[in-house]
Amino acid sequence: SGKPPVVSIRNLTKVYGNGFKALKGVDLDIREGEILALLGPNGAGKTTMISIVCGLVNPSGGQVTVGGHDVVRDFRATRSMIGLVPQELTTDQFETVINTVTFSRGLHGKGKNPALIEQILKDLSLWEKRDNMLRELSGGMKRRVLIAKALAHEPRILFLDEPTAGVDVTLRRDMWQVVEKLRATGVTIILTTHYIEEAEEIADRVGVINAGELLLIEDKTTLMKKLGAKQLRLELT
Ligand code: ATP
């Protein structure tokens, strides 16, 4: 479509302090409202890329814009457009669900909005648990709290860093349902994963990252056709 991309990444490179090249010139446009899965093995550079877009890691070269603003020069503007769901729960385990999510909104400088927080908690099936401490919740519920936290300041874009790494099949399906529900709110979703089935299940587009390079990016149906064809060829030879 003619719409400008919500995130634009141009020739992005990252060389860490020890000389390691984590990103080697990535180009990527993220479309408003899409679910994009970034598929790649451990150490491919997925977290590095997300961290740069979120303004947490400095790029070595190239340019990233979010909503038309440069992530380095205009950090405040871009950060407030983004929700980040990290791999690990780093929140106070003795705090309640509702305080955790409310506090997160405040951190982004947004005014109080109890009705919105209630809606987010209800959408994530956390409302009944609102007065529970995080330490009392199951692993799946804790992951939901991370998502609620990331949504509390009403971001346009949501990054989920390996939302289903190391979780069982039931919880994985559960998370897929949550993502599917979020799509209906119009938020753009980017998730990283090691699992091709996950990309196949929930994404509109799939990008494959390996050793700091975006090897390919395709609409899911096109990619699955190609992979299917390759598999077929393997079977024939
Ligand atoms: P995973 O699936 O394990 O999360 P990833 O695709 O997200 O992997 P990154 O976390 O971006 O990969 O890491 C890419 C590479 O950069 C890895 O080899 C990692 O060891 C290296 N790396 C990450 N952070 C640093 C750092 N601060 N200093 C040096 N090397 C780093």
Residues whose N, C-alpha, C, O or C-beta is under 5 A from the ligand:
A	BS01	ATP	Y16 N18 F20 A22 G40 P41 N42 G43 A44 G45 K46 T47 T48
